[in-house]
Amino acid sequence: MQSENPMIADFVKLLNSAAGTIAGMGREAGENAREKAKEIFGGLDFVSREEFDAVKELAASAREEVEALKARIAALEAASKGE
């Protein structure tokens, strides 16, 4: 049922307009916050996840190689003492 009272109709229009304005302000505030965060963190030296994972993988393989070389050196030292 719609009201025939123009005062109520105007009040409902006002509420709808206010709700739209508040929603727009919320979106704008979120966008401004994202832009400000980009400005703040843009100057810092962050790496992407892919770069981090690649370097992590390289470090793991380097550690494995170092352990293999340590074992090889230990075997060579043991062999040279047994001569």
N, C-alpha and C positions, 0 to 999 in steps of 0.2 A: 504494500500500500504506500503510495506516495502522498506526501503531505501537500496540501494546497497552500499552506502558510508560506508566503514569500520570505519571511524572516528566517524560517528554518532552512529553506532551500539556499538562501544566501550563506547561512552558517555552515551548511554542509559543503558548499562550494569553497568557502574559506578554509575549512579543514582539509579538503582534498588538495587545495593549492599549497597549504602549509606542509602537508605530508610530502608532496612532490619537491618542494623547496628544501626541506630537511634531508630528503634522500639525495638530492643533488649536491647539497653541501657536504654530506658524508662521503660521496664519491670523490668530490673535489679535494677534500681533506686527505683522503687515502692516496690520491694521485700526488698531491703535494708532499706527503710524507715519503712516498717512494722516491720521488725526485730528490728530496733532501738527503735521503739515505744514500742514493747513488752519488751525490756530490761529496758526502762525507767519506764514504768508503771507496770512492773512485781513485783517490790519491794513494790509497794503501796498496801494498804489493800482495795481492791475493792470487792464488793459483786456482785453476779450474780442477774439478774432481778428476778429469781424465789425465791432466798433467801430474797430479798427485799420485794417482794409481800407477802411472808409467814409471815415475821415479821410485816408487815403493817397490815395484817389480824389479827394477834395475838393482836396487840396494839388496834385495833378497838374493838375486843371482850372484852379485858380487860377494856376499857373505858366504854362499855355498862354494864359490871358487876359492876364496881365502881358506876355508876349512879344508878343501881338497889339497891345496898347496901346502898347508901346514902338515897334513898327514904325509904327503910326499916327501917333504923336507925331513920329517921325523924318520921315515923309512930310510932315506938316503944316509942320514946321520948314523942310524943304527947299523946299516950295512958297512959304512966306512969304519966304524969302531971294531967291527968283527973281522976286518982284514988282517 
